[in-house]
Amino acid sequence: MNATLTPELTASDRCDRCGAQAYVRARLGDGLELHFCAHHGREHLDKLRHLQDVDILDETHRLHAEESPVL
C-alpha cells in the first residue's frame, strides 16, 4: 500500500497481486488502498464496485495513450 494519496497513479504504483505497474486503485472507506494492473483490475473491479464505500480510479485508458506509433 502506498502512503501518499495522489490523485493519479504513477509508474511507482505497483499491482498488489503481481507487482506490475498499477492502473487501477480502489480506496476503501477504512482508508485501505488496493492497487491493480490492468489485468487484475479487470478481474476484481466487478466485485469491488458492489462494495458500499469504495472509490475506484481506473486509468487503464493510459495503456493505449502510452503506446508509441510504429514508424
C-alpha positions as CSV (number, residue, x, y, z in Angstrom):
1,M,0.0,0.0,0.0
2,N,1.2,3.5,-0.8
3,A,1.3,6.1,2.0
4,T,0.7,9.1,-0.2
5,L,-2.7,9.8,-1.6
6,T,-2.0,11.1,-5.1
7,P,-4.9,11.9,-7.4
8,E,-3.4,9.8,-10.1
9,L,-1.3,6.7,-10.3
10,T,2.4,6.9,-11.2
11,A,4.9,4.4,-12.5
12,S,6.0,3.7,-9.0
13,D,2.5,2.4,-8.0
14,R,2.6,-1.4,-8.3
15,C,-0.1,-4.1,-8.5
16,D,-0.7,-5.7,-5.1
17,R,-1.3,-9.0,-6.9
18,C,1.7,-9.3,-9.3
19,G,3.9,-6.3,-8.9
20,A,3.3,-4.9,-12.4
21,Q,2.5,-1.2,-12.9
22,A,-0.8,-0.3,-11.4
23,Y,-3.5,1.3,-13.5
24,V,-6.4,0.8,-11.1
25,R,-6.8,1.9,-7.5
26,A,-9.6,1.0,-5.1
27,R,-9.7,3.2,-2.0
28,L,-12.0,1.6,0.6
29,G,-13.8,3.6,3.3
30,D,-11.5,2.5,6.1
31,G,-8.5,4.1,4.2
32,L,-7.2,0.8,2.7
33,E,-6.0,1.1,-0.9
34,L,-5.7,-1.7,-3.3
35,H,-3.7,-1.3,-6.5
36,F,-4.1,-3.5,-9.6
37,C,-2.5,-3.8,-13.0
38,A,-5.0,-3.7,-15.9
39,H,-5.3,-7.5,-16.0
40,H,-6.0,-7.9,-12.3
41,G,-8.1,-4.8,-12.3
42,R,-10.5,-6.3,-14.8
43,E,-10.5,-9.5,-12.7
44,H,-11.6,-7.7,-9.5
45,L,-13.4,-4.5,-10.4
46,D,-16.9,-6.0,-10.7
47,K,-16.6,-7.3,-7.1
48,L,-15.2,-4.1,-5.8
49,R,-17.9,-2.0,-7.4
50,H,-20.5,-3.8,-5.3
51,L,-19.0,-2.6,-2.1
52,Q,-20.8,0.3,-0.4
53,D,-17.9,2.6,0.4
54,V,-15.3,2.4,-2.3
55,D,-13.7,5.0,-4.6
56,I,-12.3,3.5,-7.8
57,L,-9.8,5.2,-10.0
58,D,-9.4,3.3,-13.4
59,E,-6.6,4.6,-15.6
60,T,-6.4,1.7,-17.9
61,H,-7.1,4.0,-20.8
62,R,-3.5,5.2,-20.4
63,L,-2.2,1.9,-21.7
64,H,-3.3,2.9,-25.2
65,A,-2.2,6.5,-24.9
66,E,1.3,5.4,-24.0
67,E,1.8,3.2,-27.0
68,S,4.4,4.7,-29.4
69,P,3.5,4.9,-33.1
70,V,5.2,2.4,-35.4
71,L,7.3,4.1,-37.9
